[in-house]
Amino acid sequence: MSEKKVIYLEDVVVGAQFHSPEHALDPAQVVGFAQQFDPQVFHLDEEAAKQTFFQGLVASGWHTAAVTMKLLVQSIPVGNGLIGAGVEVAWPQPTRPNDVLRVVSTVQHIQPSRSKPDRAIVTMECLTLNQHDEVCQRMTVKTLIMRRPGEQAG
């Protein structure tokens, strides 16, 4: 198994895409996350959830966000790590138990720092898709990405 090449600012271009591996979300994960972090009936009880807006058990949006973060770390091997500088998130449709999630991230904008030439804010759209290619979560993420150590701004 080969390790992914670590990337730095010099390696990132507008339009570049990153594709994550998959994460299968089973009912136990949905309920376990909800018990700890979002204890609402439509995340906890399959039968009671049938009487809610969702008409069945759904994952917390924050659970989808947490899985997305894991998949981002696995698919975008940034030197110095993924350092968040801001995010907008939307859940156009619920994530359901037994969904298989993956993330497609597209670089939209690169804004070099005016005062610190060793870094830039990179804006990406990150779509969390299920096995039917339906968007369960849409995030616009601003990430601080550093230049390769020893490199100068060009």
Accessible surface in RSA format (square Angstrom, percent):
REM  Atomic radii and reference values for relative SASA: ProtOr
REM  Chains: A
REM  Algorithm: Lee & Richards
REM  Probe-radius: 1.40
REM  Slices: 20
REM RES _ NUM      All-atoms   Total-Side   Main-Chain    Non-polar    All polar
REM                ABS   REL    ABS   REL    ABS   REL    ABS   REL    ABS   REL
RES MET A   1   244.54 126.6 155.00 102.6  89.54 213.2 132.61 112.7 111.93 148.3
RES SER A   2   105.54  89.2  77.33 103.2  28.21  65.0  51.08 108.8  54.46  76.3
RES GLU A   3   169.38  97.2 139.90 105.8  29.48  70.2  58.52 113.2 110.86  90.5
RES LYS A   4   113.63  55.4  92.75  56.9  20.87  49.7  69.05  62.1  44.58  47.5
RES LYS A   5   139.46  68.0 121.60  74.6  17.86  42.5  95.07  85.6  44.39  47.3
RES VAL A   6    72.78  47.9  65.65  59.4   7.13  17.2  65.65  57.0   7.13  19.3
RES ILE A   7    18.66  10.6  18.66  13.9   0.00   0.0  18.66  13.4   0.00   0.0
RES TYR A   8    36.49  17.0  36.49  20.8   0.00   0.0   9.78   7.4  26.71  32.9
RES LEU A   9    11.94   6.6   8.25   5.9   3.69   9.3   8.25   5.8   3.69   9.9
RES GLU A  10    67.21  38.6  32.42  24.5  34.79  82.8  41.23  79.7  25.98  21.2
RES ASP A  11    47.39  33.2  18.21  18.1  29.18  69.0  11.61  27.3  35.78  35.7
RES VAL A  12     9.40   6.2   1.55   1.4   7.84  18.9   1.68   1.5   7.72  20.9
RES VAL A  13    91.96  60.5  90.10  81.6   1.87   4.5  91.96  79.9   0.00   0.0
RES VAL A  14    94.62  62.3  71.81  65.0  22.81  55.0  71.81  62.4  22.81  61.9
RES GLY A  15    46.27  57.1   0.00   N/A  46.27  57.1  28.93  79.4  17.34  38.8
RES ALA A  16    26.09  24.0  15.64  24.1  10.45  23.8  25.87  36.4   0.22   0.6
RES GLN A  17    96.81  54.1  69.52  50.8  27.29  65.0  16.87  35.9  79.94  60.6
RES PHE A  18    33.78  16.9  30.03  18.6   3.75   9.8  33.78  20.5   0.00   0.0
RES HIS A  19   105.81  57.8  89.54  62.2  16.27  41.6  70.34  72.5  35.47  41.3
RES SER A  20    14.67  12.4   0.00   0.0  14.67  33.8   0.76   1.6  13.90  19.5
RES PRO A  21    64.25  46.8  50.53  46.1  13.72  49.9  63.48  52.4   0.78   4.8
RES GLU A  22   118.63  68.1  91.63  69.3  27.00  64.3  24.53  47.5  94.10  76.8
RES HIS A  23    29.51  16.1  26.14  18.2   3.37   8.6  25.45  26.2   4.05   4.7
RES ALA A  24    65.08  59.8  53.06  81.9  12.03  27.4  53.06  74.7  12.03  31.9
RES LEU A  25     0.86   0.5   0.21   0.2   0.64   1.6   0.71   0.5   0.15   0.4
RES ASP A  26    60.48  42.4  60.20  59.9   0.28   0.7  25.75  60.6  34.73  34.6
RES PRO A  27    51.79  37.7  51.44  46.9   0.35   1.3  51.79  42.8   0.00   0.0
RES ALA A  28    77.85  71.6  60.12  92.8  17.73  40.3  68.73  96.8   9.12  24.2
RES GLN A  29    59.54  33.3  49.56  36.2   9.99  23.8  38.39  81.7  21.15  16.0
RES VAL A  30     0.70   0.5   0.00   0.0   0.70   1.7   0.00   0.0   0.70   1.9
RES VAL A  31    35.83  23.6  35.83  32.4   0.00   0.0  35.83  31.1   0.00   0.0
RES GLY A  32    32.76  40.4   0.00   N/A  32.76  40.4  26.40  72.4   6.36  14.3
RES PHE A  33    38.89  19.5  31.04  19.2   7.85  20.4  36.05  21.9   2.84   8.1
RES ALA A  34     0.17   0.2   0.17   0.3   0.00   0.0   0.17   0.2   0.00   0.0
RES GLN A  35   120.20  67.2  95.75  70.0  24.45  58.2  27.76  59.1  92.43  70.1
RES GLN A  36   133.29  74.5 103.42  75.6  29.87  71.1  30.08  64.0 103.21  78.3
RES PHE A  37   126.80  63.4  95.41  59.1  31.39  81.7  99.40  60.3  27.40  78.4
RES ASP A  38    20.19  14.1  18.27  18.2   1.92   4.5   5.74  13.5  14.45  14.4
RES PRO A  39    93.59  68.2  72.05  65.7  21.54  78.3  72.05  59.5  21.54 133.9
RES GLN A  40    81.65  45.7  77.16  56.4   4.49  10.7  28.09  59.8  53.56  40.6
RES VAL A  41    65.86  43.3  59.55  53.9   6.32  15.2  60.86  52.9   5.01  13.6
RES PHE A  42    42.89  21.5  42.89  26.6   0.00   0.0  42.89  26.0   0.00   0.0
RES HIS A  43     8.00   4.4   8.00   5.6   0.00   0.0   4.72   4.9   3.27   3.8
RES LEU A  44    54.38  30.3  39.60  28.3  14.78  37.2  39.60  27.8  14.78  39.8
RES ASP A  45    64.23  45.0  60.02  59.7   4.21  10.0  16.62  39.1  47.61  47.5
RES GLU A  46   103.64  59.5  97.87  74.0   5.77  13.7  24.29  47.0  79.35  64.8
RES GLU A  47   115.16  66.1 109.76  83.0   5.40  12.8  61.97 119.9  53.19  43.4
RES ALA A  48    37.20  34.2  25.48  39.3  11.71  26.6  34.25  48.2   2.95   7.8
RES ALA A  49     0.00   0.0   0.00   0.0   0.00   0.0   0.00   0.0   0.00   0.0
RES LYS A  50   100.24  48.9  87.74  53.8  12.50  29.8  51.17  46.1  49.07  52.3
RES GLN A  51   158.81  88.8 123.56  90.3  35.25  83.9  52.84 112.5 105.97  80.4
RES THR A  52    30.17  21.5  16.73  17.0  13.44  32.0  25.06  33.7   5.11   7.7
RES PHE A  53   182.07  91.1 148.24  91.8  33.82  88.0 160.09  97.1  21.98  62.9
RES PHE A  54    51.68  25.9  45.54  28.2   6.15  16.0  48.30  29.3   3.38   9.7
RES GLN A  55   143.35  80.2 122.37  89.4  20.98  50.0  24.69  52.6 118.65  90.0
RES GLY A  56    10.63  13.1   0.00   N/A  10.63  13.1  10.63  29.2   0.00   0.0
RES LEU A  57    10.22   5.7   5.36   3.8   4.86  12.2   5.36   3.8   4.86  13.1
RES VAL A  58     1.45   1.0   1.45   1.3   0.00   0.0   1.45   1.3   0.00   0.0
RES ALA A  59     6.32   5.8   0.00   0.0   6.32  14.4   0.00   0.0   6.32  16.7
RES SER A  60     0.75   0.6   0.30   0.4   0.45   1.0   0.30   0.6   0.45   0.6
RES GLY A  61    20.34  25.1   0.00   N/A  20.34  25.1   9.68  26.6  10.67  23.9
RES TRP A  62   147.58  59.2 144.45  69.9   3.13   7.4 116.73  62.2  30.85  50.1
RES HIS A  63    12.82   7.0  12.82   8.9   0.00   0.0   2.58   2.7  10.24  11.9
RES THR A  64     1.62   1.2   1.42   1.4   0.21   0.5   0.17   0.2   1.45   2.2
RES ALA A  65    21.08  19.4  16.83  26.0   4.25   9.7  17.09  24.1   3.99  10.6
RES ALA A  66    49.57  45.6  35.13  54.2  14.45  32.9  43.25  60.9   6.32  16.8
RES VAL A  67    10.11   6.7   8.39   7.6   1.72   4.2  10.11   8.8   0.00   0.0
RES THR A  68     0.00   0.0   0.00   0.0   0.00   0.0   0.00   0.0   0.00   0.0
RES MET A  69    87.80  45.5  87.35  57.8   0.46   1.1  64.61  54.9  23.19  30.7
RES LYS A  70    92.71  45.2  83.74  51.4   8.98  21.4  64.16  57.7  28.56  30.4
RES LEU A  71     0.29   0.2   0.29   0.2   0.00   0.0   0.29   0.2   0.00   0.0
RES LEU A  72     7.99   4.5   7.99   5.7   0.00   0.0   7.99   5.6   0.00   0.0
RES VAL A  73    85.27  56.1  75.84  68.7   9.43  22.7  76.63  66.6   8.64  23.4
RES GLN A  74    77.21  43.2  61.93  45.3  15.28  36.4  30.28  64.5  46.93  35.6
RES SER A  75     3.63   3.1   0.31   0.4   3.33   7.7   0.00   0.0   3.63   5.1
RES ILE A  76     3.55   2.0   1.64   1.2   1.91   4.6   1.64   1.2   1.91   5.2
RES PRO A  77    30.80  22.4  21.81  19.9   8.99  32.7  30.80  25.4   0.00   0.0
RES VAL A  78    12.15   8.0   0.42   0.4  11.72  28.3   0.42   0.4  11.72  31.8
RES GLY A  79     5.20   6.4   0.00   N/A   5.20   6.4   4.73  13.0   0.47   1.1
RES ASN A  80    98.54  68.0  59.24  57.2  39.30  94.6  26.50  63.8  72.03  69.6
RES GLY A  81    35.90  44.3   0.00   N/A  35.90  44.3  31.73  87.1   4.17   9.3
RES LEU A  82    38.10  21.2  12.27   8.8  25.83  64.9  12.27   8.6  25.83  69.5
RES ILE A  83    71.60  40.7  67.98  50.6   3.62   8.7  71.60  51.6   0.00   0.0
RES GLY A  84    62.91  77.6   0.00   N/A  62.91  77.6  28.29  77.6  34.62  77.5
RES ALA A  85    57.23  52.6  18.34  28.3  38.89  88.5  30.00  42.3  27.22  72.1
RES GLY A  86    34.30  42.3   0.00   N/A  34.30  42.3  29.49  80.9   4.81  10.8
RES VAL A  87    90.72  59.7  58.74  53.2  31.98  77.1  60.81  52.8  29.91  81.1
RES GLU A  88   132.84  76.3 125.47  94.9   7.37  17.5  48.75  94.3  84.09  68.7
RES VAL A  89    49.60  32.6  22.06  20.0  27.53  66.3  23.27  20.2  26.33  71.4
RES ALA A  90    49.64  45.6  44.98  69.4   4.67  10.6  49.54  69.8   0.10   0.3
RES TRP A  91    94.44  37.9  66.71  32.3  27.73  65.1  67.10  35.8  27.34  44.4
RES PRO A  92    74.05  54.0  31.26  28.5  42.78 155.5  43.81  36.2  30.24 187.9
RES GLN A  93    55.25  30.9  51.27  37.5   3.99   9.5  17.85  38.0  37.41  28.4
RES PRO A  94    43.01  31.3  31.96  29.1  11.04  40.1  40.60  33.5   2.41  15.0
RES THR A  95     3.90   2.8   0.97   1.0   2.93   7.0   0.10   0.1   3.80   5.7
RES ARG A  96    83.36  35.0  83.36  42.5   0.00   0.0  41.09  56.2  42.27  25.6
RES PRO A  97    23.93  17.4  13.95  12.7   9.97  36.3  13.95  11.5   9.97  62.0
RES ASN A  98   102.58  70.7  86.36  83.5  16.23  39.1  34.20  82.3  68.39  66.1
RES ASP A  99     9.34   6.5   9.31   9.3   0.03   0.1   0.00   0.0   9.34   9.3
RES VAL A 100    41.44  27.3  39.95  36.2   1.49   3.6  39.95  34.7   1.49   4.1
RES LEU A 101     0.00   0.0   0.00   0.0   0.00   0.0   0.00   0.0   0.00   0.0
RES ARG A 102    63.27  26.6  63.27  32.3   0.00   0.0  19.74  27.0  43.53  26.4
RES VAL A 103     0.76   0.5   0.08   0.1   0.69   1.7   0.08   0.1   0.69   1.9
RES VAL A 104    18.10  11.9  17.16  15.5   0.94   2.3  17.16  14.9   0.94   2.5
RES SER A 105     0.21   0.2   0.21   0.3   0.00   0.0   0.00   0.0   0.21   0.3
RES THR A 106    33.70  24.0  33.70  34.2   0.00   0.0  26.16  35.1   7.54  11.4
RES VAL A 107     1.98   1.3   0.35   0.3   1.63   3.9   0.35   0.3   1.63   4.4
RES GLN A 108    87.06  48.7  65.60  47.9  21.47  51.1  25.37  54.0  61.69  46.8
RES HIS A 109    92.10  50.3  92.10  64.0   0.00   0.0  63.31  65.3  28.79  33.5
RES ILE A 110    42.31  24.1  28.24  21.0  14.07  33.9  28.24  20.3  14.07  38.2
RES GLN A 111    80.51  45.0  79.60  58.2   0.91   2.2  34.21  72.8  46.30  35.1
RES PRO A 112    70.83  51.6  67.90  61.9   2.93  10.6  67.90  56.1   2.93  18.2
RES SER A 113    37.14  31.4  17.98  24.0  19.17  44.2  19.27  41.0  17.87  25.0
RES ARG A 114   230.20  96.7 187.74  95.7  42.46 101.1  82.92 113.3 147.28  89.3
RES SER A 115    94.69  80.0  62.68  83.7  32.01  73.7  51.30 109.3  43.39  60.8
RES LYS A 116   104.68  51.1 103.34  63.4   1.34   3.2  53.39  48.1  51.29  54.6
RES PRO A 117    85.55  62.4  79.96  72.9   5.60  20.3  84.64  69.9   0.92   5.7
RES ASP A 118    56.75  39.8  54.90  54.6   1.85   4.4  34.43  81.0  22.32  22.3
RES ARG A 119    61.77  25.9  60.60  30.9   1.18   2.8   8.88  12.1  52.89  32.1
RES ALA A 120     0.72   0.7   0.00   0.0   0.72   1.6   0.72   1.0   0.00   0.0
RES ILE A 121    53.14  30.2  52.88  39.4   0.26   0.6  52.88  38.1   0.26   0.7
RES VAL A 122     0.15   0.1   0.15   0.1   0.00   0.0   0.15   0.1   0.00   0.0
RES THR A 123    15.51  11.0  15.51  15.7   0.00   0.0  11.88  16.0   3.63   5.5
RES MET A 124     4.42   2.3   4.42   2.9   0.00   0.0   3.08   2.6   1.35   1.8
RES GLU A 125    46.39  26.6  45.79  34.6   0.60   1.4   0.65   1.3  45.74  37.3
RES CYS A 126     0.25   0.2   0.25   0.3   0.00   0.0   0.00   0.0   0.25   0.3
RES LEU A 127    38.12  21.2  38.12  27.3   0.00   0.0  38.12  26.8   0.00   0.0
RES THR A 128     0.00   0.0   0.00   0.0   0.00   0.0   0.00   0.0   0.00   0.0
RES LEU A 129    15.92   8.9  15.92  11.4   0.00   0.0  15.92  11.2   0.00   0.0
RES ASN A 130     4.15   2.9   3.83   3.7   0.33   0.8   0.00   0.0   4.15   4.0
RES GLN A 131    86.40  48.3  49.97  36.5  36.42  86.7  40.99  87.3  45.40  34.4
RES HIS A 132   123.67  67.6  97.36  67.7  26.31  67.3  67.88  70.0  55.79  64.9
RES ASP A 133    92.80  65.0  74.47  74.1  18.33  43.3  23.73  55.9  69.07  68.9
RES GLU A 134    74.23  42.6  68.21  51.6   6.02  14.3  26.30  50.9  47.93  39.1
RES VAL A 135    33.06  21.8  25.93  23.5   7.13  17.2  25.93  22.5   7.13  19.3
RES CYS A 136     0.55   0.4   0.00   0.0   0.55   1.3   0.00   0.0   0.55   0.6
RES GLN A 137     0.00   0.0   0.00   0.0   0.00   0.0   0.00   0.0   0.00   0.0
RES ARG A 138    98.21  41.2  96.51  49.2   1.70   4.0  31.47  43.0  66.74  40.4
RES MET A 139    18.04   9.3  17.92  11.9   0.11   0.3  10.05   8.5   7.99  10.6
RES THR A 140    44.52  31.7  42.22  42.8   2.29   5.5  20.31  27.3  24.20  36.6
RES VAL A 141    17.43  11.5  17.43  15.8   0.00   0.0  17.43  15.1   0.00   0.0
RES LYS A 142    97.47  47.6  97.47  59.8   0.00   0.0  49.91  44.9  47.56  50.7
RES THR A 143     2.84   2.0   2.84   2.9   0.00   0.0   0.48   0.6   2.36   3.6
RES LEU A 144    36.50  20.3  35.71  25.5   0.79   2.0  35.71  25.1   0.79   2.1
RES ILE A 145     2.51   1.4   2.30   1.7   0.21   0.5   2.51   1.8   0.00   0.0
RES MET A 146    30.17  15.6  29.90  19.8   0.27   0.6  27.62  23.5   2.55   3.4
RES ARG A 147    41.98  17.6  35.40  18.0   6.59  15.7   2.19   3.0  39.79  24.1
RES ARG A 148    70.24  29.5  68.72  35.0   1.52   3.6  35.34  48.3  34.90  21.2
RES PRO A 149   100.59  73.3  73.18  66.7  27.41  99.6  84.26  69.6  16.33 101.5
RES GLY A 150    79.64  98.2   0.00   N/A  79.64  98.2  41.68 114.4  37.96  85.0
RES GLU A 151    83.49  47.9  70.45  53.3  13.04  31.0   4.45   8.6  79.04  64.5
RES GLN A 152   152.56  85.3 133.21  97.4  19.34  46.1  56.68 120.6  95.87  72.7
RES ALA A 153    51.05  46.9  26.60  41.1  24.45  55.6  26.75  37.7  24.30  64.4
RES GLY A 154   119.75 147.7   0.00   N/A 119.75 147.7  68.33 187.5  51.41 115.2
END  Absolute sums over single chains surface
CHAIN  1 A     8666.0       6743.5       1922.5       4914.9       3751.1
END  Absolute sums over all chains
TOTAL          8666.0       6743.5       1922.5       4914.9       3751.1
